[in-house]
Amino acid sequence: MMKNTHKRYLTTKKLFTAALLLLAVTPMLAQGGATAISNAANDIKDYWDPIKLILKAVGGLVGFIGGLRVYNKWTNGDQDVNKEILGYGGAMIFLIVVPEFVTSFFA
């Protein structure tokens, strides 16, 4: 009985020492905050050009689908054509302007 208690005490002591050592070493391996933010900004800059092309393609697709819907409503004599034009036009402008705004933000 005494042997098991002593063995458990040694195991607990070893685990506590290992955890304390891990907590002491971890801050030495961490980067500074400015370095991490700089690395993240550089990563975003690397991915931004393909993302910008994708956003412009989505804007064109939204515009095409919106044009078809507006044409369909117009030929059917629907009264909400102006609302559709404004909605899809605003979406297209948003999807085309946002990439340019974000590009100037990260430049």
Backbone torsions as a table, in degrees:
resi	resn	phi	psi	omega
1	MET	NA	-44.6	-179.5
2	MET	-66.5	-35.0	-178.9
3	LYS	-66.3	-41.3	179.4
4	ASN	-66.1	-38.8	178.9
5	THR	-65.2	-43.1	179.0
6	HIS	-65.4	-39.5	179.5
7	LYS	-65.1	-41.6	178.4
8	ARG	-65.0	-38.9	178.5
9	TYR	-62.7	-44.1	179.4
10	LEU	-65.5	-40.0	178.4
11	THR	-64.1	-43.8	178.1
12	THR	-63.2	-40.6	179.9
13	LYS	-64.3	-41.4	179.2
14	LYS	-65.6	-42.7	178.9
15	LEU	-64.5	-42.0	178.3
16	PHE	-63.2	-41.9	178.6
17	THR	-64.2	-42.0	178.9
18	ALA	-64.5	-41.5	178.6
19	ALA	-65.5	-41.4	178.6
20	LEU	-64.6	-40.8	177.6
21	LEU	-64.2	-41.0	178.1
22	LEU	-63.2	-42.8	178.3
23	LEU	-66.6	-29.6	179.8
24	ALA	-77.7	-33.4	-175.5
25	VAL	-84.2	-30.5	-175.0
26	THR	-56.4	-45.7	179.6
27	PRO	-62.7	-26.4	179.0
28	MET	-69.6	-28.6	-178.6
29	LEU	-89.2	-10.0	-176.8
30	ALA	-77.1	149.4	175.9
31	GLN	-84.4	163.7	173.0
32	GLY	-74.7	160.6	-179.1
33	GLY	-64.6	-39.8	-179.3
34	ALA	-65.4	-38.1	179.4
35	THR	-66.0	-41.9	-179.8
36	ALA	-64.8	-42.2	179.1
37	ILE	-65.8	-40.5	178.2
38	SER	-63.7	-42.4	177.7
39	ASN	-63.7	-40.6	179.3
40	ALA	-65.5	-41.1	178.5
41	ALA	-63.9	-39.8	177.9
42	ASN	-66.3	-38.1	177.1
43	ASP	-63.7	-41.0	178.7
44	ILE	-65.0	-40.2	178.2
45	LYS	-61.5	-38.2	-179.8
46	ASP	-66.0	-37.4	-177.4
47	TYR	-89.0	-9.3	-169.3
48	TRP	-69.4	-39.2	-178.2
49	ASP	-61.1	-47.2	175.7
50	PRO	-64.0	-36.1	178.9
51	ILE	-65.6	-38.8	179.3
52	LYS	-62.7	-42.2	177.7
53	LEU	-63.7	-39.9	178.8
54	ILE	-64.7	-42.0	178.9
55	LEU	-63.8	-39.2	178.1
56	LYS	-67.2	-37.5	177.0
57	ALA	-64.9	-41.4	177.6
58	VAL	-64.3	-39.8	176.5
59	GLY	-61.1	-41.8	177.1
60	GLY	-65.2	-39.9	178.6
61	LEU	-65.5	-42.9	177.2
62	VAL	-62.1	-41.2	178.2
63	GLY	-63.6	-42.0	179.6
64	PHE	-64.0	-48.3	179.6
65	ILE	-64.2	-40.6	177.4
66	GLY	-62.9	-40.1	177.2
67	GLY	-62.0	-41.8	177.8
68	LEU	-63.8	-41.6	179.8
69	ARG	-66.6	-41.4	178.6
70	VAL	-64.3	-43.7	178.5
71	TYR	-60.4	-42.9	179.5
72	ASN	-62.5	-44.7	179.6
73	LYS	-66.8	-37.9	-178.2
74	TRP	-66.5	-44.4	179.9
75	THR	-69.6	-25.4	177.1
76	ASN	-84.4	-5.8	177.9
77	GLY	79.1	25.3	179.9
78	ASP	-70.4	148.1	-177.4
79	GLN	-84.7	-14.1	-175.6
80	ASP	-93.7	26.1	-176.3
81	VAL	-65.8	-42.2	-178.7
82	ASN	-62.8	-39.4	178.6
83	LYS	-65.2	-40.3	177.4
84	GLU	-64.4	-43.6	-179.9
85	ILE	-60.7	-45.9	180.0
86	LEU	-65.2	-40.0	-179.3
87	GLY	-65.1	-50.6	-178.9
88	TYR	-73.2	-33.8	176.2
89	GLY	-63.9	-42.2	177.1
90	GLY	-63.9	-39.5	178.5
91	ALA	-64.9	-42.2	178.8
92	MET	-64.0	-45.9	180.0
93	ILE	-61.7	-42.0	178.7
94	PHE	-60.3	-47.0	-177.4
95	LEU	-70.2	-20.7	178.0
96	ILE	-91.2	-34.4	-176.5
97	VAL	-80.6	-36.3	-176.5
98	VAL	-58.8	-45.0	178.1
99	PRO	-60.4	-37.0	178.7
100	GLU	-68.2	-39.2	178.7
101	PHE	-64.5	-44.4	-179.4
102	VAL	-68.5	-34.4	176.4
103	THR	-61.5	-43.8	178.8
104	SER	-68.9	-27.9	178.4
105	PHE	-69.0	-39.4	-178.1
106	PHE	-91.8	-2.0	-178.7
107	ALA	-77.9	NA	NA
